Amino acid sequence: MNRYIWSVGLLLAVAPFGNLGTAAAQGVTTAAVTGRISDESGAPVALAEVLLINASTGERHSVRARDDGTYSFEHTSVGGPYSLTARALGFEPKTSTAFSVALGQRFVLDLALKRAAVQVSGITVSAESDPLTSPSRTGASTFLSDRAIHRLPTLNRSFTDFMSTAPQIVGRSVAGQNDRFNNIQIDGGSNNDIFNLGSTNGTPGGSMNARPLNIEAVKEYQIQIAPFDVRQGGFVGGLVNAVTKSGENVFHGSAFGYFQNQRYVGRDTAGIKAPVAKYDQEQYGFSIGGPIIQDRLHFFASGDFRHDARPFASSVQLGSSGDTTGVGITAARFDSVRNILKTTYGFDPGGFDAPTIPNPETNLFGKLSYELGTNSHVEVSGTYVNADRVVLGHSYRTNYTSSSSNLRDGYILSNSGYDFTDHTRTVRGKWTALIANRYSNEMILGYSTISDVRALPNRVPLILVSGNSTGSYVAAGAERFSQANTLDQRVIEFTDNVTFTRGQHQLTVGTHNEFFHFRNVFFPASIGIWNFASPDSLRLGLPNQFFRALPTTQRPDGPIADFNVKQFGFYAEDRFSPAHNLTLTTGLRIDIPYQPSPTFNPTLDTIAFPALGGKGVNTGSFPTGNILWSPRIGFNYDVTGDRQTVVRGGVGIFSGRPPYVWLSNAYGNTGQEQQTIYCNTGATVPLFTMDPNSQPTSCLSGAASAGRPSVVYFDSDFKFPQALKVAIGADQQLGWGVLGTIDFLYTKSINQFFLQDVNLPGSPAGPYMAQSPRLSPPRLPWSQRA
């Protein structure tokens, strides 16, 4: 199964607008300043002292120029203003004008020193900073500064809204790839929902509309489609790379507030003001930063608070004027079911009206920056996010049949459903240092926890009562898929990059390692589901169907996927310039994922599956340690020698993480975790009880219609996603501060997920793996969590 994606983008970037355009793919969280120190004749000035100072924070870097006069500062903090000073014996000192550097930029600044017999006061040379013309640009990317972020419109102040500024992105899909294959990186650490349920859009708390970072904390923001720097990994789609603000020597602060409600909704194009239901959305917050110790220790903090209350929206809704949308249930029937549950069984399921849905969020960020000394800088930052959302559903089934799979949903009353909560905590640390005046080191540590819980307003079984029309029914109590549904993730990351020079070659070696722990409790219908033919049957406690999922003796805790993943990454890169106007980057990255094998089910090993050529299924076999090779090469060619016309591009392989929800299904579905009982005749349906702790474990007669166990397993050659990307682009200065850019991108999937139900009638005689050994098909049945 091969997949080809062609993408062509055209972008005009206006530099004075400030920092909205394409950018370089240099550092993970920093920028670089490099250049050459020479005398007036162009001869190199060896061993000149080069000093770089950030006036806003006191950050200082110092190196000696090499024998050929070149120098480089590899891990300078984003921002400025910086000044660069060069001194050498027998030369007048020279200082540049103030300049700033952008995330990933490789800023080039050459200085020519004038010979002097005696020491005189220094002179100044002008420097121009433009990330759009950096020689490290290769593949397509987009860059936004904090000024651009605050100018662009966003109704929800969401960190990920700005992905749409990149022409290669539609929605969340980058260059045609599944949006689950993207990577979000903040201050060098992963900020994804690694488990990656479809409703989260890849961000922690995405199902609750939580934001990974409030935009008051964002300093610069970069979207990379095909960066050929091997330090960047963990994606086959795109990379969103952001760095956060830091405190400075001057105190700065801000406050904001936004308010929306139905009164601010305007008229349509015909001038008609349509009726809008009442809603309220309030967002307010702050930012503050400054010095604790001048030029040494600084702090920054920001907060964003959301109070959101909106009416429940559904196309299936019974209004005050009656059943105008074909719900098939009258108000009288709704009221009857509610009154019976309140008076007879002691809980209030709520009404049929559309309730107000609250969706609050608290989003906090804090950061400390400390200058240990010249060439040594430490940062510690963290985020604190809480979000909450009530979830209901109003639906009905026109083709209702008596089967266990249809015992779900219905028209859920307002005090039923579930309350979805998210708690995300992250801590990151970064240390950059120049060691032995030669080795530039960047170390990043990250730790994060994500906890998603579906809380039940009433912990009772799901009660379904038939409506007035066939195929419709009232739902009250615990929603089927939320009766036991929690997800906890723990992520630990360690990254270290060392950069040094050998002759004309700038070499980088590094490692990026990830350690994940997942505990996914997903046990639908574990409290039970009762179906009643009418309100009278409910009042008398006479159900006509009962369904429940039960744990087995082998797994008394049920289908809980509790597993760890370790992924080790190593890479090396060489950046060199065979000519003054040509920069080449070549590198190799390898990523090696390890994870334990699921439980072995001996019964399935003896069953002959026709789709597998008569072979059985080994649920305990999980491929681990398969190496993902990612070679890359990129180039940047200055055609005119003055950065007016640039051609750039590259080719390489990108390896990413899978959505671990797909992998988790193999740990919670070996066929040994759960069994079901389905009692659907009068003689077998057990006595009704509302007590969630005393639900029946068998039908009255002892006989039960047991559903088939759900089984998931992996192909022996399963590998994580990989894609080949080929990029070519050109930049042309058009005058008046306008830069024209055109990018071409070709993507071909190498390893891609392929899902096959091998137990369906008419399945092929053999697995697709035999036809294409590079594919990576986990076997996922239709019923699994996605």
N, C-alpha and C positions, 0 to 999 in steps of 0.2 A: 504494500500500500504506500505509494509515493504521493507526496503533496508538494505542489509548487505554488509559490506566491510571488507575484510580480508587483512592485510598488514603485511609482514615480511621483516625486513630490517637487513642487516649485514654491519657493518662498522668497519674498522680498522683505529684507530686514532693514528697518530704519534705525540707525544707531542712536540718534538723539533722543528717540522715545525712551531709550534707557533700557537696554538690556533685555530685549525680547528678540531672540534670534537663535542661530545655531551656535554651539559651543564646542569646546575641546573635550576630549575624553582622557584627561591627564590623571589627576589624583583621585583617590577613593573619597577623601573628605577635605582635601586641601588643594593648593595650587603650587606652582613652581616658578621661580625666578632664575633665569639663566642668561649667560652672555659671555662677552670676551673683554678683557682689559688689555689695551694696547697703548703704544706711544703715538705721537703725531704722524709717524711714518707708516703705522700699521703693524710694526713689530710687536710681538707679545711682551707683556710685562709680567714676568714670572714671579710668583710668590707675593704679589700685591695683596694687601689686606683689604677684604671686601666686607663691609658692614651693612646689614639690612635692618631697619628699625621701623616698627609699626608705632606711629605717634599716638594712636588712640588707646593702646593697651600697654605699651612698653615692651612688647615682644621684640627680642633681639636675636639676630643670626649673624654669625661671623665665620668666614672661611678664608683660606689662602688660595689665590689663583694658581692654576696648574702651570706646568712648564710652557704650555702653548697659550697661556693667558686666559683660558676659559675658567668659568666658575659656575656653580649651580647651588641653589637652595631648593631642596626637593619637597619639603613639607611645611610651607608657609600657610598660615591661617588665611582663610578667605576674607577679603575686605581691604582695609587700609585706613588712612593713607600711609603708604610706605615711602621711605627715602633710602636710596642706595648711595653709599660713600666708598670710594676707592682711594687707598693711600699706598705709596711705595717710596722707598728711599731715593732721593734725587728727582722726585716728581711733585708737582703741585697736587694737593688733594682735590678730588672732584666729587660733587654731590648732585644727584639727580633731583629733578622736581618731584613733587608728591605724585604718587600713582596708587591705584588699587588693583587687586587681582581677583579674578572670578573663580568659582568652583571649577576645577579641572583645567584651568588655563595654564599654559606654559608661556610665561611672559618673558620676552627677550629684551635685554637692555645691555647694549655695548657702551663702554666708556673709553675715551682716548685721553690719556694723561699727558700733560705738558711738562717737559723737562724744566727744572729750575735749579739754580746753583744754591739757593737758600730757601728755607721754608717760608711760604707766603700764605696768606689767607686763601681758603678754598674757593673754587668757582663752581657754578651750577650748570648742569646739562638738562635739557628738557626730555621728558619721557612721556610717551603716549600709551595708554592702556586700552586695548580693544580685544575682548575675548573672541570676537568673530574672526580675527585674523591670526589666531594662534597656530604655530606650526604643528601642534599635536592633534589638530582636527583630522579625523579620517572618515568614519561613518556618519550617517545622519543622526543628528541630535538637536535638541532645543533647550535653550537656557532662559531662565527668568530670574531677575533680581527681586529683592523684597519690594523695591519701588514698583516694579511691573506687577507683582502679585497684588499689591494694594490698589493699583489702578484698574485691574481687570475686574469685570463684574462676576459675582458669585452670590447667589441667593442664600446658600446654606453655609458659606464660609468653609467649604470643605477642602482639605488639603489635596485631594485627588481630582478636584474639578479642573485643575489646570493642565491635566493630561491632554485635554482637547485642544490645547494650543499647538500641539505637534501635528503636522499634516498627515503623518503616517498612522494616526490613531483614530479609530472610529469607536465611540463608546469607551470601552476599556480594552478593546482588542488592538494590539500593536502589530501592524504589518500583517494582518490576517490571522495571527495566532490566537489560540484560546486565551482569554484573559486570566485564566488560572496559572498560566505559565509566565506571568510577569513577576518582577521582584521590586519591592519597595524598600529603600535603604535610607536610614536617617542617621547622620553622624557616623557612617561606616557600619552600622549594625542593621540587621534585617528587621523590618517592621511589618511583616506580613502575617496574615492568618495562615500559618503553615499547613494546618489541617485542610483549610480551603473548601468549606462547604459552598455550594453554588450561590447561596443567598448572601454571602459576605462580600462578594466582589474582591476577594483577596486581601481585605483589610481587617484587622482585629475589631470585633464588634460591628462589622458591616451589616449584619442582620438587624441590628438595633439602630442603624444610621449613625453609629459612632464614627468619629474622625481620629485617625492615628496621631495627629499632631495639630494643634491649633495654629492657624497661619500667622498669628502674632509672633510666633517663635521662629518662623522660617527666614533665614538670611538669604539663601540662594537655592535654586530649584533647577534640576537638570533632568531631561528625559532623553535617554540614550537608546537608540534602536539597534545599532551594531557597533559598539565600541571595540576596537581591536586591541585594547589594553587587557592583557590576560588577568590582571588583578580584578577585573569586573566579571562576576559570574553569577550563577544561581538563576538563570533565566534563559528561555528560548524565545520569549516574546519581546518585552522591553524592560528597561531598568529606570525606575524613578529614583533619583539620587538627590538627597537634600542635606544641607547643613544648617545648623541652627545658630541663632544669634548669641553673642557673648556680651558681657559687661565691658565697659570702657572706663577711661579715666575721668569722664564726665558723667554725672547722673542723667539718665534719660528715662522718661516714662510716658505712658499713653493710656487712654481709656476710651472705650467705644460702647455704643449701644445701638441695636437695631430692633425694629418692631414691625410686624406685619399682622394684619387681620383683614376680614372680609370688606371693611370699609375702603381699603386702598385698592381694591380690584376695579380696574377701569372698564370702559365700554368696548364692545367689539367693533369690527370694521364698519358695521352698519350704524354705529352710534347707539346701540342698544345696551343697556346695563343689565346683564343677566343676573338672576338671583344666585347668591353664593351663600352656602351654609356658614355658620359662625365658626371661626377658628382664630387661634392666637399663636404667634411665634415670636418669642423674645430671645435675643442673644445679646449678651453684654460681657465685658471682660476688661482686662488690663495687661500692661507690660511694664516692667521696671528693671533697670540695670544700672550698675555703677561700680565704683571701686570700693573694696574693703581695705586694701593696701595699695596705694598709688603705684602704678607701673609693675605691680606684682600679683595681686589677687583681686579678681573681679567676680561679680555675680550677675545673673540675669534670671528673671522669672516672668511667667505669663499665665493667664487663665482665660478660659472661654467657657461661659455657662449658657446653656440653652434650656428654655422652658417652652415646650411645644405641645399644644393641645389642638387636635383636629377631629372633625367628625369621622366616624367610621364610613368608609366608602366601599360600596358594593353594588353591582348591577342587579343583585338579588336582594331586594329590600322591601319589606312590608311597610307602607306609609300610613299616615294617620287617616287618609281617605279610603283605605281599603287595599285589597290586593290588585295593584295596578301593573305589576311587573311579572305576573305569572308565577308567584312563589308557590301557590297551591296549598297554602295554610292560612286559615283565617285568624284574625286577632282573638276571637273567642277560644280557638283551640290552643293558641299560645298561652293565653291567660289560664286556661284550665290546667295545662301541664305545669305551669309555674306554681299555681295554688296548691296542687297536689304535692309537689315536691317540698313546698314550704310547710304545709300543715301535717302531712303524713310522714315525710321522711326527714324533715328538720334542716333543710338547707335551701337557700334562695339562689336559683340559677340565673336570675336576672330577667330582663324583659326582651321583647322582640325589636324594640326601637334601636336606632343607630346610636350607640354610645359615643362619647368623646374619648379619643384615644390619646393618652399622654405619651410623650416621647422625650423625657428630659436627658440631659448629658452634662457631666462635669469633666472638663479637660484642662489639666494643669501641666506645666512644664517648668523645670528649674535646671540651672547650670552654674557650675563654678569653674573658673579658669585660673590657672596658677603658673606663673613664670618661675620655673626652678632656677633659671639662670640663662646666660647666653646659649642659644641652640638647644634649649630644653623647655618643653611646654607640656602641661598636663591639663586635661579637661575631664570633668565628671558631670553627667547630665542624666535626667530621668523624666519620665512621663507618668501621669496618674489619670486614668480614664475610667469613668463609670457611666454606663448608659442603660436605658430601660425602655421597653416598648411592650404594650399590650397587643396580643394577636388574637383575632377572631376570624371566623369564616362563615359566610352565608352561601350555602349551595344546596342543590337538590339533584337527584338523579332521575332522568326520564326512563332509563332502561334498568331499573332496579331489579336485581335478582337475589334470591336467597342464597347468598354465599358469604363466607367470612370476609372476603376482600371488600365487600360493599358495606360492612359494618363500620362506617367512619363518616366524618364530616357532618352533613346536614346543616340546618339553619341553627347556628350556635347562639344561645341566649347570652345576654350581655355580661353576666357574671360567671361565665364559663370560659372556654378557651385556655390561654396560658399567658403568663407574664415572662417575657424574655429579657434577661439581664446579662450584662457583660461587665467584667472587671479586668482591665488591662494595666499591668505595671511593667515598666522597663527601667533598667539602669545601664548606662554605658560609660566606659572610661577610655580615654585616648592619651597616649604618651608619644610625643615626637622628640627626637634628639639627634644630634650629629655626634658620632662617636669617632674618636681619633682623627678628627678633622677630615674624615674621608667617607665614613659609612653613615648614610642618612637612614634612620630607623623610624618606622611608624608602627605602633602596637595599639590594637583596639580590642577591648573586652566588652561583651554584651550579655545581659541576662534579662529575660522577660518571661512573664507569666500571663496567660490568657484563660479566663474562666467564663464559660457561657452556660447558663442554667435556665431551664424552662420550669418556672414555678407555677403551681396550680392554685387558683383561687379557692377551689373546693376539691380536696383530695377524696374523691368518690369515683366510682366507675362511670364510664360513659353511658348515658341513658339516651336511647333513641326511641322516639314515639312517632308512629306514622302520622302524616299530615292528612289533609282533606283530599288531596289528589294522590293517585298512585305514584310512587317513586319519590315522594317528598316526606321529610320527617323533621321533627324538632330534636335538637341536640342539646344536652345539658350534662354538666360534669366534666370529667377529665378528657381532654382531646386525645384521640387514640395514640398519636405519635409523641405525646408529651408526658405519658404516664411514668416514664423513667427515661429522662433525656438530659444528660449533662456532658460537658466536654471541658477537659482541662489540658492545657498545653504548657510545657516548660521548654524554653529555648536558651541554650548557652552557646556563645560564639567566641572564638579566639582568632585574631588575624595579626600577622606580623609581616611587614614588608621592609626589606633592606635594599637600598639603592647606592651604587658606587660606580666609579668610572675606571675603565681600563683603556688607556689611549684615547681613541675617538669614540669608544663605545661606552654607553651608559647602561649598566646592567642592573636588573632588579630581580631578586629572588624572594619568594614569600610563601606563606601558607595561610589557608583559611579553613577553619574547622568548625563544624556545627554538631551539636548534641541536642537531640529532641526527645522529649518524653510526652506521650499521648495517653490519656485515659478517657475513652469514649464510651459512655453508658447510653445505649440506644436499645430500649426494650419496649417496643410498642405493645399496647394491650396487656401489659403485665398486671394491671389492676382489674381489667375485665370490661366487657361491653355487653349490655343488655338491650334487647330490642322488644318493643311492645307494639301491639297492633292498634291500640287506641288509648286515650286518656283513662277510660274505664279500666282497661287491663292494668295500667300503671297503678291506679288507685287500689286495685285488688291484689297487686303484686303477682300478676300472672304473665310473665314474659313468654314470647314464642321463639326466641333465639338467645343463645349465650355463647360468647367467644372469649377465650383467654389464652395468652401465651404464658408458659410455665418454664422454669429452669429445669435442667436435667440433673441426675445424680452425679454425672461427670463434671458438670459446671453449675454448682448450686447458686452461684452469683449471676447466672444468665449470660447473655451475649455481650460481655464487656471486653472491649478491645483495649488492652493495657500493654503498651510496648515502647521500646526505645529505638532510636535511630542515631547512628553515628556516621558522619560524612567528613572525610579528610580530603583536603585540597592542597595541591602543591603546584607551583608555577615558577617559570623563569622567563625573562624578557630582555631583549637587547634593542636599544634605541641608538641609532647612529645616523650620521649625515655623510654619505659618500661625496656630496657636493654641498656647497653653502646654501643652495636653495632646495635641497631634497632631504627629507627626513624619512627614514624607514624604521618600522617597528616590527620585530619578529618575536614570537613567544609561543610557549607551550604550557598548557594547563592540564592537569589530571585531577579528577574528582573520583573518590572511591567511597560509595555508600555501603554501610553495614547495618543489618538489622536481623533480629532473631527470627527463627522459623515459627510459623503457627503450629497449633496442636495437630498431631497426626491422627486421622480418622481411619482405623484399619478396615472398616466396613466398605468405604468407598474405594479402597485399593483393590478390592476383589470384584468390583462391578465392571462389566465390559461396556463401555460407552461407544456406540457406533461412530459418533463424530470423532472419536479419538482412535479409530482403527481397532476397536476391541480392547483398548487398554483401560486401566483403572485410573483413578485420580489420587494423587499423593498430596493431601492438604498440608503436610509438614514440610514440603519442599519449597523453599523460597530462595531464589538466586540472590546471593549477597557477595559483595566484594568485586562486582563487575566494574572494571576501570572505564571511566569516560574520558576519552582523549579529546582535547580541544586545542589544536594548533591554530594560530592566527598570524596574519601578516597585514600590515597597513602602511600607507605611504601618504606623504603630503608634499606636493611639488609646487613651488612658487615659480610660475612660468616667467614672470617679468622681473623677478628679483626684488620687487618692492611691495609685495603682498597685494598688488592690485588685481592680479589674476592667479587663482590657485586651483589646482586639480588635486583631488584626494580620493582615497578609497581603501579597499582592502577585501580580504577573503578570510573566512575562518569558521570554526565550529563552535557552537554555544550549547552548553549543557545546563539543564535546569532541574529544579525539584518537581516531583509530581504532586498533585493534590493528594495529601496523605489520607484524605477520606476514602479515596479509592483503594489504597493499600490496606486501610484499617479493616475493610470488609473481610479480608482473608483471616484476620485474627478473631473476629467475632462471629464468623459464619463457617465453621468447619463441619456443620451438621450435628454437633454434639452439645450445643449450647442451650437449645430451647426446644420445646415441643408445644403443640397447640391442641386445645380441645374446642370443638365446635358442636354444640347441641342445638338442633334445629327442628325437632319434632316434640310433640306434647309429652311423649313418654320419656324423653331423655333430658329435657330442660330442667336443671336443678332449681331448688327453692331460691327465690330472689332475696338478696340482702344488699343493703347499701354500705355495709361496713367494709372498707377497703382491705382490712386485715383478715377478713373471714370469707373471702371469695372462694367459690367452689373450685376444686382441683380435678373434678371428673363430672361426667354427666350422670343423671339419676340412675340409669341402667348400667352404668359402668362403661358403656360403649361410647366412643367419641369418634368424630370424624377428624382425624389428625392430619394436618396439612404437611406437605413435604418439607423437610428441613431445607433451609437456604444454605447453599454451599458456594464458596468462592475459593479459587486457587489460581496460581500463577504459572505461566509458561516457564520452563527451565532456563530459557535464555532472556528472560525479561530484563530490560535495561531502562534507565531513566530517560526522559525526553532529551533529544538532541536535534539541532537544526544547523544546516549549512547556510551561511549568509555571504552574499557577494554584494559589495556596495561600491558605487562610483559617484562622485559628486564634483561640482565646480562652483567656485565663488568668484564674483566679479564686482569690483567697486564701480558703481554707476555714477558717482558724484553726488554732491549735496547730502552726504552722510547716508546714502542708500547703498546697501549691499544686496546683490542678486544672487540667489542660491538655487541650484537644481540638484536633486538627488535621485538616484536610481538604486533600487534594492531588489535583489532576487533571494528568495528563501526556499529551501528544500528540506523537508522533514527527513531526518535519518532514523531516529527512533520515535515512534508515536504510539499512543495508546490505541489498542484495538480490542473491543469488547465482544465476546461471543458467548451465547448460551448454548452449551454443548449438549443439553438435554432436550432440545426442541426436536419434534419430529421433522425429518427432512434435512437435518444438519449435514454438512458435507462429510464425506467419508474420512477426511483427515483434517487436522488443525491447520489453520492458515500459516502457522509458523513454518511448516515444511515447505511452503511456497516462497516465503520471503524471510530468510533467517535473520535479517536485521530488524524485523518488527518486534515490538514488545507488547504482546497481548495478554493482560490479566483477564481471567474469565469471570465476568460479573453478571449475575442474574438481574432481571429487571427490578426486583424488589429492593435492591440495596440502596443505601444512603448515598446521595450525590451532592 
